[in-house]
Amino acid sequence: MVDWFDGSATTPEDERQQIRQAIGWMEVVVSRYTPTHLDKGMNLEKRPVDMTGQMDCIDESINTTTYLALFGQQGHLRWHRVIDRAYRGSMLDAHWAAQVEQVDNGVNYVVDSWFQDNGMLPYIAESIEWGDLQWRTFRPRKDN
C-alpha cells in the first residue's frame, strides 16, 4: 500500500487517487486474514447483515478511517489530513463514511468504501456533495 504513496502526488487530486488505490489494497490485504473477502457492496434488504464477512457502513467507515490514520502517521499524506467520520441521513436512513480534509483549503472529502465489494476502489467526493446524494446515485462498479 505504501507504494501508492511514492511522493509523486503533485496535487491534492492525485493524492485522492492514491488514497483510493491504497484503501482498495488495504481491504485486499486485511481480507487474507479475516472473512471480509466475502463483503459485498451495500447491505440493504437483499444482502442480510448477518452474512459472514459482510460489513455495514459503520464497519467500513471505521476500517477506512483506521487505514487513513495509519497512512497519515507514516507520513504518506501530504495534501490531506484525517478528520472525524462523516454522517448523513436520519434514524431510518443513516450512513457513515471516512473523511479527510484538504490541508490547503479546508475542503472535506468522504472516502466511502461501503458501496463497493471488498477491495474495489472507494468513492471519494466532497463531503458537502456526498451529504446531498441519494441512494439511487450509487451503483456498484468495477473500475480498478
N, CA, C and O atoms as a GROMACS GRO file, in nm:
protein
  576
    1MET      N    1   0.082  -0.118   0.000
    1MET     CA    2   0.000   0.000   0.000
    1MET      C    3   0.086   0.125   0.000
    1MET      O    4   0.051   0.227  -0.060
    2VAL      N    5   0.197   0.116   0.066
    2VAL     CA    6   0.284   0.233   0.076
    2VAL      C    7   0.331   0.275  -0.063
    2VAL      O    8   0.358   0.393  -0.085
    3ASP      N    9   0.342   0.182  -0.155
    3ASP     CA   10   0.384   0.216  -0.290
    3ASP      C   11   0.289   0.313  -0.358
    3ASP      O   12   0.329   0.387  -0.448
    4TRP      N   13   0.163   0.314  -0.316
    4TRP     CA   14   0.068   0.408  -0.375
    4TRP      C   15   0.103   0.551  -0.336
    4TRP      O   16   0.063   0.645  -0.405
    5PHE      N   17   0.177   0.568  -0.227
    5PHE     CA   18   0.218   0.700  -0.180
    5PHE      C   19   0.368   0.716  -0.201
    5PHE      O   20   0.445   0.720  -0.106
    6ASP      N   21   0.408   0.725  -0.326
    6ASP     CA   22   0.551   0.729  -0.357
    6ASP      C   23   0.605   0.871  -0.368
    6ASP      O   24   0.716   0.892  -0.416
    7GLY      N   25   0.527   0.968  -0.322
    7GLY     CA   26   0.573   1.107  -0.330
    7GLY      C   27   0.541   1.173  -0.462
    7GLY      O   28   0.576   1.289  -0.484
    8SER      N   29   0.476   1.098  -0.552
    8SER     CA   30   0.450   1.153  -0.684
    8SER      C   31   0.325   1.240  -0.692
    8SER      O   32   0.300   1.302  -0.794
    9ALA      N   33   0.247   1.244  -0.586
    9ALA     CA   34   0.125   1.327  -0.589
    9ALA      C   35   0.165   1.474  -0.586
    9ALA      O   36   0.210   1.526  -0.484
   10THR      N   37   0.147   1.540  -0.699
   10THR     CA   38   0.182   1.682  -0.707
   10THR      C   39   0.062   1.771  -0.683
   10THR      O   40   0.075   1.893  -0.676
   11THR      N   41  -0.056   1.710  -0.670
   11THR     CA   42  -0.178   1.785  -0.642
   11THR      C   43  -0.263   1.708  -0.542
   11THR      O   44  -0.244   1.587  -0.524
   12PRO      N   45  -0.356   1.775  -0.477
   12PRO     CA   46  -0.448   1.704  -0.389
   12PRO      C   47  -0.532   1.599  -0.464
   12PRO      O   48  -0.563   1.494  -0.409
   13GLU      N   49  -0.567   1.629  -0.588
   13GLU     CA   50  -0.644   1.535  -0.668
   13GLU      C   51  -0.566   1.405  -0.690
   13GLU      O   52  -0.622   1.296  -0.680
   14ASP      N   53  -0.436   1.418  -0.720
   14ASP     CA   54  -0.351   1.300  -0.735
   14ASP      C   55  -0.348   1.219  -0.606
   14ASP      O   56  -0.355   1.096  -0.609
   15GLU      N   57  -0.336   1.287  -0.494
   15GLU     CA   58  -0.329   1.216  -0.368
   15GLU      C   59  -0.461   1.144  -0.338
   15GLU      O   60  -0.460   1.035  -0.282
   16ARG      N   61  -0.574   1.204  -0.375
   16ARG     CA   62  -0.702   1.135  -0.353
   16ARG      C   63  -0.709   1.007  -0.436
   16ARG      O   64  -0.766   0.907  -0.392
   17GLN      N   65  -0.652   1.010  -0.555
   17GLN     CA   66  -0.648   0.886  -0.634
   17GLN      C   67  -0.558   0.782  -0.568
   17GLN      O   68  -0.589   0.663  -0.567
   18GLN      N   69  -0.447   0.827  -0.511
   18GLN     CA   70  -0.359   0.736  -0.438
   18GLN      C   71  -0.431   0.678  -0.316
   18GLN      O   72  -0.416   0.560  -0.285
   19ILE      N   73  -0.509   0.760  -0.249
   19ILE     CA   74  -0.588   0.714  -0.135
   19ILE      C   75  -0.684   0.604  -0.180
   19ILE      O   76  -0.695   0.501  -0.113
   20ARG      N   77  -0.753   0.625  -0.290
   20ARG     CA   78  -0.846   0.523  -0.341
   20ARG      C   79  -0.774   0.390  -0.362
   20ARG      O   80  -0.821   0.285  -0.318
   21GLN      N   81  -0.661   0.396  -0.429
   21GLN     CA   82  -0.586   0.273  -0.457
   21GLN      C   83  -0.540   0.206  -0.328
   21GLN      O   84  -0.552   0.084  -0.313
   22ALA      N   85  -0.487   0.284  -0.237
   22ALA     CA   86  -0.433   0.228  -0.113
   22ALA      C   87  -0.543   0.166  -0.026
   22ALA      O   88  -0.522   0.061   0.034
   23ILE      N   89  -0.658   0.230  -0.019
   23ILE     CA   90  -0.769   0.174   0.060
   23ILE      C   91  -0.815   0.043  -0.003
   23ILE      O   92  -0.840  -0.055   0.069
   24GLY      N   93  -0.828   0.039  -0.133
   24GLY     CA   94  -0.866  -0.085  -0.200
   24GLY      C   95  -0.770  -0.198  -0.169
   24GLY      O   96  -0.812  -0.310  -0.140
   25TRP      N   97  -0.641  -0.169  -0.175
   25TRP     CA   98  -0.541  -0.272  -0.146
   25TRP      C   99  -0.538  -0.310   0.001
   25TRP      O  100  -0.514  -0.426   0.034
   26MET      N  101  -0.561  -0.215   0.090
   26MET     CA  102  -0.568  -0.249   0.233
   26MET      C  103  -0.681  -0.348   0.258
   26MET      O  104  -0.665  -0.442   0.335
   27GLU      N  105  -0.794  -0.327   0.193
   27GLU     CA  106  -0.904  -0.421   0.209
   27GLU      C  107  -0.866  -0.560   0.161
   27GLU      O  108  -0.901  -0.660   0.224
   28VAL      N  109  -0.794  -0.568   0.050
   28VAL     CA  110  -0.750  -0.698  -0.001
   28VAL      C  111  -0.655  -0.765   0.097
   28VAL      O  112  -0.671  -0.883   0.127
   29VAL      N  113  -0.558  -0.691   0.148
   29VAL     CA  114  -0.460  -0.748   0.242
   29VAL      C  115  -0.529  -0.796   0.369
   29VAL      O  116  -0.506  -0.908   0.414
   30VAL      N  117  -0.614  -0.712   0.426
   30VAL     CA  118  -0.682  -0.749   0.551
   30VAL      C  119  -0.772  -0.870   0.528
   30VAL      O  120  -0.785  -0.955   0.616
   31SER      N  121  -0.833  -0.879   0.411
   31SER     CA  122  -0.925  -0.990   0.385
   31SER      C  123  -0.854  -1.125   0.374
   31SER      O  124  -0.919  -1.229   0.374
   32ARG      N  125  -0.723  -1.124   0.364
   32ARG     CA  126  -0.648  -1.250   0.366
   32ARG      C  127  -0.649  -1.314   0.505
   32ARG      O  128  -0.625  -1.434   0.519
   33TYR      N  129  -0.677  -1.233   0.606
   33TYR     CA  130  -0.673  -1.279   0.745
   33TYR      C  131  -0.809  -1.275   0.813
   33TYR      O  132  -0.822  -1.318   0.928
   34THR      N  133  -0.909  -1.224   0.745
   34THR     CA  134  -1.044  -1.213   0.801
   34THR      C  135  -1.144  -1.256   0.693
   34THR      O  136  -1.106  -1.270   0.577
   35PRO      N  137  -1.269  -1.279   0.730
   35PRO     CA  138  -1.367  -1.317   0.627
   35PRO      C  139  -1.420  -1.199   0.545
   35PRO      O  140  -1.519  -1.214   0.473
   36THR      N  141  -1.357  -1.083   0.555
   36THR     CA  142  -1.409  -0.967   0.482
   36THR      C  143  -1.395  -0.981   0.331
   36THR      O  144  -1.451  -0.900   0.257
   37HIS      N  145  -1.322  -1.082   0.284
   37HIS     CA  146  -1.317  -1.104   0.139
   37HIS      C  147  -1.456  -1.138   0.085
   37HIS      O  148  -1.480  -1.130  -0.036
   38LEU      N  149  -1.548  -1.175   0.173
   38LEU     CA  150  -1.686  -1.206   0.135
   38LEU      C  151  -1.776  -1.082   0.132
   38LEU      O  152  -1.892  -1.092   0.092
   39ASP      N  153  -1.724  -0.968   0.174
   39ASP     CA  154  -1.804  -0.846   0.184
   39ASP      C  155  -1.848  -0.798   0.047
   39ASP      O  156  -1.765  -0.781  -0.043
   40LYS      N  157  -1.977  -0.778   0.032
   40LYS     CA  158  -2.035  -0.726  -0.093
   40LYS      C  159  -2.076  -0.581  -0.072
   40LYS      O  160  -2.114  -0.541   0.038
   41GLY      N  161  -2.067  -0.503  -0.177
   41GLY     CA  162  -2.106  -0.364  -0.169
   41GLY      C  163  -2.250  -0.348  -0.124
   41GLY      O  164  -2.340  -0.420  -0.168
   42MET      N  165  -2.270  -0.255  -0.036
   42MET     CA  166  -2.400  -0.225   0.023
   42MET      C  167  -2.448  -0.346   0.105
   42MET      O  168  -2.395  -0.456   0.089
   43ASN      N  169  -2.542  -0.326   0.190
   43ASN     CA  170  -2.600  -0.437   0.265
   43ASN      C  171  -2.744  -0.404   0.299
   43ASN      O  172  -2.784  -0.403   0.416
   44LEU      N  173  -2.819  -0.378   0.197
   44LEU     CA  174  -2.959  -0.346   0.215
   44LEU      C  175  -3.037  -0.477   0.232
   44LEU      O  176  -2.977  -0.581   0.257
   45GLU      N  177  -3.167  -0.472   0.220
   45GLU     CA  178  -3.252  -0.587   0.247
   45GLU      C  179  -3.211  -0.711   0.167
   45GLU      O  180  -3.222  -0.823   0.217
   46LYS      N  181  -3.164  -0.694   0.045
   46LYS     CA  182  -3.129  -0.808  -0.039
   46LYS      C  183  -3.000  -0.877   0.005
   46LYS      O  184  -2.970  -0.987  -0.041
   47ARG      N  185  -2.925  -0.814   0.093
   47ARG     CA  186  -2.800  -0.872   0.142
   47ARG      C  187  -2.801  -0.865   0.295
   47ARG      O  188  -2.762  -0.764   0.353
   48PRO      N  189  -2.844  -0.972   0.360
   48PRO     CA  190  -2.856  -0.968   0.506
   48PRO      C  191  -2.724  -0.934   0.575
   48PRO      O  192  -2.618  -0.977   0.530
   49VAL      N  193  -2.733  -0.857   0.683
   49VAL     CA  194  -2.614  -0.816   0.754
   49VAL      C  195  -2.554  -0.928   0.837
   49VAL      O  196  -2.441  -0.914   0.886
   50ASP      N  197  -2.625  -1.038   0.855
   50ASP     CA  198  -2.571  -1.148   0.934
   50ASP      C  199  -2.485  -1.243   0.852
   50ASP      O  200  -2.443  -1.347   0.904
   51MET      N  201  -2.459  -1.211   0.727
   51MET     CA  202  -2.371  -1.293   0.645
   51MET      C  203  -2.228  -1.279   0.694
   51MET      O  204  -2.183  -1.169   0.725
   52THR      N  205  -2.156  -1.389   0.701
   52THR     CA  206  -2.016  -1.387   0.742
   52THR      C  207  -1.937  -1.294   0.651
   52THR      O  208  -1.945  -1.305   0.528
   53GLY      N  209  -1.861  -1.205   0.711
   53GLY     CA  210  -1.775  -1.114   0.635
   53GLY      C  211  -1.843  -0.989   0.584
   53GLY      O  212  -1.775  -0.897   0.539
   54GLN      N  213  -1.975  -0.984   0.591
   54GLN     CA  214  -2.047  -0.866   0.541
   54GLN      C  215  -2.032  -0.751   0.641
   54GLN      O  216  -2.052  -0.769   0.761
   55MET      N  217  -1.998  -0.634   0.590
   55MET     CA  218  -1.980  -0.517   0.677
   55MET      C  219  -2.085  -0.412   0.645
   55MET      O  220  -2.128  -0.398   0.530
   56ASP      N  221  -2.126  -0.339   0.748
   56ASP     CA  222  -2.216  -0.227   0.726
   56ASP      C  223  -2.133  -0.100   0.712
   56ASP      O  224  -2.010  -0.104   0.718
   57CYS      N  225  -2.200   0.013   0.692
   57CYS     CA  226  -2.127   0.138   0.668
   57CYS      C  227  -2.047   0.182   0.790
   57CYS      O  228  -1.946   0.250   0.776
   58ILE      N  229  -2.092   0.144   0.909
   58ILE     CA  230  -2.016   0.180   1.029
   58ILE      C  231  -1.884   0.105   1.031
   58ILE      O  232  -1.778   0.164   1.055
   59ASP      N  233  -1.889  -0.027   1.004
   59ASP     CA  234  -1.766  -0.106   0.996
   59ASP      C  235  -1.671  -0.048   0.892
   59ASP      O  236  -1.553  -0.026   0.919
   60GLU      N  237  -1.725  -0.024   0.772
   60GLU     CA  238  -1.644   0.026   0.662
   60GLU      C  239  -1.580   0.160   0.697
   60GLU      O  240  -1.462   0.183   0.669
   61SER      N  241  -1.658   0.250   0.758
   61SER     CA  242  -1.605   0.383   0.788
   61SER      C  243  -1.497   0.377   0.896
   61SER      O  244  -1.399   0.451   0.890
   62ILE      N  245  -1.514   0.290   0.994
   62ILE     CA  246  -1.412   0.275   1.098
   62ILE      C  247  -1.284   0.216   1.039
   62ILE      O  248  -1.175   0.265   1.066
   63ASN      N  249  -1.298   0.110   0.959
   63ASN     CA  250  -1.180   0.050   0.897
   63ASN      C  251  -1.107   0.149   0.808
   63ASN      O  252  -0.985   0.164   0.816
   64THR      N  253  -1.181   0.218   0.722
   64THR     CA  254  -1.118   0.313   0.630
   64THR      C  255  -1.051   0.426   0.706
   64THR      O  256  -0.941   0.469   0.670
   65THR      N  257  -1.116   0.476   0.811
   65THR     CA  258  -1.055   0.581   0.893
   65THR      C  259  -0.926   0.531   0.958
   65THR      O  260  -0.827   0.604   0.966
   66THR      N  261  -0.927   0.407   1.004
   66THR     CA  262  -0.807   0.348   1.064
   66THR      C  263  -0.694   0.339   0.962
   66THR      O  264  -0.580   0.375   0.992
   67TYR      N  265  -0.725   0.291   0.842
   67TYR     CA  266  -0.622   0.282   0.738
   67TYR      C  267  -0.567   0.420   0.704
   67TYR      O  268  -0.446   0.438   0.692
   68LEU      N  269  -0.656   0.518   0.689
   68LEU     CA  270  -0.612   0.654   0.658
   68LEU      C  271  -0.524   0.710   0.769
   68LEU      O  272  -0.423   0.776   0.742
   69ALA      N  273  -0.561   0.683   0.894
   69ALA     CA  274  -0.480   0.731   1.007
   69ALA      C  275  -0.341   0.668   1.003
   69ALA      O  276  -0.242   0.736   1.031
   70LEU      N  277  -0.333   0.540   0.969
   70LEU     CA  278  -0.202   0.475   0.956
   70LEU      C  279  -0.119   0.541   0.846
   70LEU      O  280   0.000   0.567   0.865
   71PHE      N  281  -0.182   0.568   0.732
   71PHE     CA  282  -0.110   0.635   0.623
   71PHE      C  283  -0.060   0.772   0.669
   71PHE      O  284   0.053   0.810   0.639
   72GLY      N  285  -0.144   0.844   0.740
   72GLY     CA  286  -0.105   0.976   0.791
   72GLY      C  287   0.009   0.968   0.891
   72GLY      O  288   0.103   1.046   0.883
   73GLN      N  289   0.001   0.873   0.985
   73GLN     CA  290   0.106   0.857   1.085
   73GLN      C  291   0.239   0.820   1.022
   73GLN      O  292   0.345   0.855   1.075
   74GLN      N  293   0.234   0.749   0.910
   74GLN     CA  294   0.357   0.710   0.843
   74GLN      C  295   0.407   0.817   0.747
   74GLN      O  296   0.506   0.796   0.677
   75GLY      N  297   0.340   0.931   0.743
   75GLY     CA  298   0.386   1.044   0.662
   75GLY      C  299   0.351   1.034   0.515
   75GLY      O  300   0.413   1.102   0.433
   76HIS      N  301   0.252   0.952   0.480
   76HIS     CA  302   0.218   0.934   0.339
   76HIS      C  303   0.114   1.032   0.287
   76HIS      O  304   0.092   1.040   0.166
   77LEU      N  305   0.051   1.106   0.376
   77LEU     CA  306  -0.048   1.205   0.333
   77LEU      C  307   0.013   1.344   0.341
   77LEU      O  308   0.043   1.395   0.449
   78ARG      N  309   0.032   1.404   0.226
   78ARG     CA  310   0.090   1.538   0.218
   78ARG      C  311  -0.017   1.644   0.203
   78ARG      O  312  -0.007   1.752   0.262
   79TRP      N  313  -0.119   1.615   0.125
   79TRP     CA  314  -0.221   1.712   0.089
   79TRP      C  315  -0.348   1.703   0.174
   79TRP      O  316  -0.434   1.791   0.167
   80HIS      N  317  -0.360   1.598   0.255
   80HIS     CA  318  -0.481   1.575   0.333
   80HIS      C  319  -0.447   1.533   0.475
   80HIS      O  320  -0.338   1.483   0.503
   81ARG      N  321  -0.544   1.555   0.564
   81ARG     CA  322  -0.532   1.502   0.699
   81ARG      C  323  -0.663   1.432   0.733
   81ARG      O  324  -0.769   1.469   0.684
   82VAL      N  325  -0.653   1.331   0.816
   82VAL     CA  326  -0.770   1.252   0.855
   82VAL      C  327  -0.849   1.329   0.960
   82VAL      O  328  -0.793   1.382   1.056
   83ILE      N  329  -0.980   1.334   0.942
   83ILE     CA  330  -1.068   1.400   1.039
   83ILE      C  331  -1.178   1.303   1.080
   83ILE      O  332  -1.181   1.188   1.034
   84ASP      N  333  -1.268   1.348   1.166
   84ASP     CA  334  -1.378   1.263   1.212
   84ASP      C  335  -1.461   1.211   1.095
   84ASP      O  336  -1.470   1.274   0.990
   85ARG      N  337  -1.522   1.097   1.116
   85ARG     CA  338  -1.606   1.037   1.014
   85ARG      C  339  -1.725   1.128   0.980
   85ARG      O  340  -1.772   1.206   1.063
   86ALA      N  341  -1.772   1.115   0.858
   86ALA     CA  342  -1.888   1.192   0.811
   86ALA      C  343  -2.015   1.110   0.835
   86ALA      O  344  -2.014   0.987   0.829
   87TYR      N  345  -2.125   1.181   0.861
   87TYR     CA  346  -2.254   1.118   0.886
   87TYR      C  347  -2.360   1.192   0.806
   87TYR      O  348  -2.357   1.314   0.793
   88ARG      N  349  -2.454   1.116   0.751
   88ARG     CA  350  -2.568   1.178   0.684
   88ARG      C  351  -2.692   1.093   0.708
   88ARG      O  352  -2.683   0.975   0.741
   89GLY      N  353  -2.805   1.156   0.690
   89GLY     CA  354  -2.930   1.082   0.700
   89GLY      C  355  -3.004   1.106   0.828
   89GLY      O  356  -2.976   1.199   0.904
   90SER      N  357  -3.100   1.020   0.850
   90SER     CA  358  -3.183   1.027   0.970
   90SER      C  359  -3.178   0.891   1.039
   90SER      O  360  -3.097   0.806   1.004
   91MET      N  361  -3.262   0.872   1.135
   91MET     CA  362  -3.264   0.745   1.208
   91MET      C  363  -3.292   0.626   1.117
   91MET      O  364  -3.243   0.516   1.143
   92LEU      N  365  -3.368   0.646   1.011
   92LEU     CA  366  -3.404   0.536   0.923
   92LEU      C  367  -3.317   0.526   0.799
   92LEU      O  368  -3.322   0.426   0.727
   93ASP      N  369  -3.237   0.626   0.774
   93ASP     CA  370  -3.157   0.629   0.652
   93ASP      C  371  -3.018   0.683   0.681
   93ASP      O  372  -2.964   0.764   0.606
   94ALA      N  373  -2.959   0.637   0.790
   94ALA     CA  374  -2.830   0.689   0.833
   94ALA      C  375  -2.716   0.626   0.753
   94ALA      O  376  -2.728   0.513   0.705
   95HIS      N  377  -2.607   0.700   0.738
   95HIS     CA  378  -2.490   0.646   0.668
   95HIS      C  379  -2.364   0.716   0.718
   95HIS      O  380  -2.365   0.836   0.746
   96TRP      N  381  -2.257   0.639   0.730
   96TRP     CA  382  -2.128   0.688   0.778
   96TRP      C  383  -2.021   0.663   0.672
   96TRP      O  384  -2.032   0.570   0.593
   97ALA      N  385  -1.918   0.748   0.671
   97ALA     CA  386  -1.803   0.729   0.582
   97ALA      C  387  -1.680   0.794   0.645
   97ALA      O  388  -1.692   0.885   0.726
   98ALA      N  389  -1.564   0.745   0.606
   98ALA     CA  390  -1.438   0.808   0.649
   98ALA      C  391  -1.430   0.945   0.584
   98ALA      O  392  -1.501   0.974   0.488
   99GLN      N  393  -1.342   1.030   0.636
   99GLN     CA  394  -1.333   1.166   0.585
   99GLN      C  395  -1.191   1.221   0.601
   99GLN      O  396  -1.124   1.198   0.702
  100VAL      N  397  -1.148   1.295   0.500
  100VAL     CA  398  -1.021   1.366   0.506
  100VAL      C  399  -1.046   1.513   0.474
  100VAL      O  400  -1.145   1.549   0.410
  101GLU      N  401  -0.954   1.596   0.519
  101GLU     CA  402  -0.960   1.739   0.491
  101GLU      C  403  -0.840   1.776   0.405
  101GLU      O  404  -0.728   1.739   0.437
  102GLN      N  405  -0.864   1.850   0.298
  102GLN     CA  406  -0.755   1.901   0.216
  102GLN      C  407  -0.691   2.015   0.295
  102GLN      O  408  -0.758   2.112   0.331
  103VAL      N  409  -0.560   2.004   0.321
  103VAL     CA  410  -0.496   2.097   0.414
  103VAL      C  411  -0.483   2.240   0.361
  103VAL      O  412  -0.481   2.334   0.440
  104ASP      N  413  -0.474   2.259   0.230
  104ASP     CA  414  -0.452   2.394   0.179
  104ASP      C  415  -0.579   2.478   0.167
  104ASP      O  416  -0.571   2.600   0.155
  105ASN      N  417  -0.697   2.414   0.170
  105ASN     CA  418  -0.819   2.493   0.156
  105ASN      C  419  -0.931   2.454   0.253
  105ASN      O  420  -1.036   2.519   0.255
  106GLY      N  421  -0.910   2.351   0.333
  106GLY     CA  422  -1.009   2.312   0.433
  106GLY      C  423  -1.130   2.238   0.380
  106GLY      O  424  -1.225   2.216   0.455
  107VAL      N  425  -1.130   2.200   0.253
  107VAL     CA  426  -1.243   2.126   0.196
  107VAL      C  427  -1.236   1.981   0.244
  107VAL      O  428  -1.130   1.918   0.240
  108ASN      N  429  -1.350   1.930   0.290
  108ASN     CA  430  -1.358   1.792   0.338
  108ASN      C  431  -1.405   1.699   0.227
  108ASN      O  432  -1.489   1.736   0.144
  109TYR      N  433  -1.349   1.578   0.226
  109TYR     CA  434  -1.386   1.474   0.130
  109TYR      C  435  -1.417   1.346   0.204
  109TYR      O  436  -1.346   1.307   0.297
  110VAL      N  437  -1.525   1.279   0.163
  110VAL     CA  438  -1.553   1.147   0.220
  110VAL      C  439  -1.478   1.042   0.138
  110VAL      O  440  -1.457   1.058   0.018
  111VAL      N  441  -1.440   0.936   0.206
  111VAL     CA  442  -1.381   0.818   0.143
  111VAL      C  443  -1.475   0.705   0.182
  111VAL      O  444  -1.471   0.657   0.296
  112ASP      N  445  -1.559   0.662   0.089
  112ASP     CA  446  -1.671   0.573   0.120
  112ASP      C  447  -1.657   0.440   0.046
  112ASP      O  448  -1.679   0.433  -0.075
  113SER      N  449  -1.621   0.336   0.120
  113SER     CA  450  -1.600   0.204   0.060
  113SER      C  451  -1.720   0.112   0.074
  113SER      O  452  -1.716  -0.001   0.026
  114TRP      N  453  -1.826   0.156   0.138
  114TRP     CA  454  -1.942   0.070   0.163
  114TRP      C  455  -2.017   0.031   0.036
  114TRP      O  456  -2.075  -0.077   0.031
  115PHE      N  457  -2.016   0.116  -0.065
  115PHE     CA  458  -2.093   0.090  -0.186
  115PHE      C  459  -2.029  -0.014  -0.277
  115PHE      O  460  -2.093  -0.064  -0.370
  116GLN      N  461  -1.904  -0.048  -0.252
  116GLN     CA  462  -1.830  -0.138  -0.339
  116GLN      C  463  -1.799  -0.270  -0.267
  116GLN      O  464  -1.793  -0.275  -0.145
  117ASP      N  465  -1.780  -0.375  -0.346
  117ASP     CA  466  -1.734  -0.502  -0.291
  117ASP      C  467  -1.595  -0.484  -0.231
  117ASP      O  468  -1.523  -0.390  -0.266
  118ASN      N  469  -1.558  -0.574  -0.141
  118ASN     CA  470  -1.426  -0.569  -0.078
  118ASN      C  471  -1.315  -0.558  -0.183
  118ASN      O  472  -1.314  -0.632  -0.281
  119GLY      N  473  -1.224  -0.466  -0.161
  119GLY     CA  474  -1.108  -0.449  -0.248
  119GLY      C  475  -1.129  -0.359  -0.368
  119GLY      O  476  -1.032  -0.322  -0.435
  120MET      N  477  -1.253  -0.322  -0.396
  120MET     CA  478  -1.279  -0.229  -0.506
  120MET      C  479  -1.248  -0.087  -0.458
  120MET      O  480  -1.244  -0.060  -0.338
  121LEU      N  481  -1.227   0.002  -0.551
  121LEU     CA  482  -1.191   0.139  -0.515
  121LEU      C  483  -1.308   0.211  -0.449
  121LEU      O  484  -1.421   0.204  -0.498
  122PRO      N  485  -1.283   0.281  -0.338
  122PRO     CA  486  -1.391   0.354  -0.271
  122PRO      C  487  -1.428   0.481  -0.349
  122PRO      O  488  -1.352   0.530  -0.432
  123TYR      N  489  -1.546   0.531  -0.319
  123TYR     CA  490  -1.588   0.660  -0.372
  123TYR      C  491  -1.520   0.769  -0.290
  123TYR      O  492  -1.508   0.758  -0.169
  124ILE      N  493  -1.477   0.874  -0.358
  124ILE     CA  494  -1.430   0.994  -0.290
  124ILE      C  495  -1.507   1.110  -0.350
  124ILE      O  496  -1.511   1.129  -0.472
  125ALA      N  497  -1.568   1.188  -0.263
  125ALA     CA  498  -1.646   1.304  -0.307
  125ALA      C  499  -1.637   1.412  -0.201
  125ALA      O  500  -1.612   1.383  -0.084
  126GLU      N  501  -1.658   1.536  -0.242
  126GLU     CA  502  -1.664   1.644  -0.143
  126GLU      C  503  -1.775   1.611  -0.044
  126GLU      O  504  -1.884   1.568  -0.083
  127SER      N  505  -1.746   1.630   0.082
  127SER     CA  506  -1.842   1.594   0.187
  127SER      C  507  -1.976   1.663   0.169
  127SER      O  508  -2.081   1.603   0.193
  128ILE      N  509  -1.973   1.788   0.127
  128ILE     CA  510  -2.099   1.862   0.111
  128ILE      C  511  -2.184   1.801   0.000
  128ILE      O  512  -2.306   1.796   0.012
  129GLU      N  513  -2.121   1.754  -0.108
  129GLU     CA  514  -2.194   1.688  -0.217
  129GLU      C  515  -2.244   1.551  -0.172
  129GLU      O  516  -2.358   1.514  -0.199
  130TRP      N  517  -2.160   1.477  -0.105
  130TRP     CA  518  -2.194   1.343  -0.056
  130TRP      C  519  -2.316   1.349   0.036
  130TRP      O  520  -2.401   1.260   0.032
  131GLY      N  521  -2.324   1.451   0.117
  131GLY     CA  522  -2.436   1.465   0.209
  131GLY      C  523  -2.569   1.482   0.139
  131GLY      O  524  -2.674   1.452   0.197
  132ASP      N  525  -2.567   1.529   0.014
  132ASP     CA  526  -2.690   1.551  -0.062
  132ASP      C  527  -2.724   1.436  -0.157
  132ASP      O  528  -2.830   1.438  -0.220
  133LEU      N  529  -2.637   1.338  -0.168
  133LEU     CA  530  -2.659   1.230  -0.265
  133LEU      C  531  -2.771   1.137  -0.220
  133LEU      O  532  -2.792   1.116  -0.101
  134GLN      N  533  -2.842   1.085  -0.316
  134GLN     CA  534  -2.948   0.988  -0.290
  134GLN      C  535  -2.893   0.847  -0.312
  134GLN      O  536  -2.796   0.830  -0.387
  135TRP      N  537  -2.953   0.748  -0.249
  135TRP     CA  538  -2.907   0.608  -0.263
  135TRP      C  539  -2.904   0.565  -0.409
  135TRP      O  540  -2.814   0.492  -0.449
  136ARG      N  541  -3.001   0.608  -0.489
  136ARG     CA  542  -3.008   0.563  -0.627
  136ARG      C  543  -2.890   0.613  -0.710
  136ARG      O  544  -2.866   0.564  -0.820
  137THR      N  545  -2.816   0.711  -0.659
  137THR     CA  546  -2.699   0.764  -0.729
  137THR      C  547  -2.590   0.658  -0.741
  137THR      O  548  -2.515   0.658  -0.838
  138PHE      N  549  -2.583   0.570  -0.643
  138PHE     CA  550  -2.473   0.476  -0.636
  138PHE      C  551  -2.509   0.342  -0.697
  138PHE      O  552  -2.613   0.284  -0.666
  139ARG      N  553  -2.424   0.294  -0.782
  139ARG     CA  554  -2.434   0.161  -0.839
  139ARG      C  555  -2.297   0.098  -0.824
  139ARG      O  556  -2.196   0.160  -0.856
  140PRO      N  557  -2.292  -0.027  -0.776
  140PRO     CA  558  -2.161  -0.092  -0.767
  140PRO      C  559  -2.091  -0.089  -0.903
  140PRO      O  560  -2.154  -0.111  -1.006
  141ARG      N  561  -1.963  -0.063  -0.903
  141ARG     CA  562  -1.887  -0.060  -1.027
  141ARG      C  563  -1.751  -0.124  -1.005
  141ARG      O  564  -1.701  -0.130  -0.893
  142LYS      N  565  -1.694  -0.170  -1.111
  142LYS     CA  566  -1.563  -0.233  -1.106
  142LYS      C  567  -1.468  -0.149  -1.189
  142LYS      O  568  -1.448  -0.174  -1.308
  143ASP      N  569  -1.409  -0.048  -1.126
  143ASP     CA  570  -1.324   0.044  -1.201
  143ASP      C  571  -1.178   0.034  -1.162
  143ASP      O  572  -1.102   0.130  -1.181
  144ASN      N  573  -1.136  -0.079  -1.108
  144ASN     CA  574  -0.995  -0.093  -1.074
  144ASN      C  575  -0.941  -0.217  -1.128
  144ASN      O  576  -0.822  -0.246  -1.110
   0.00000   0.00000   0.00000
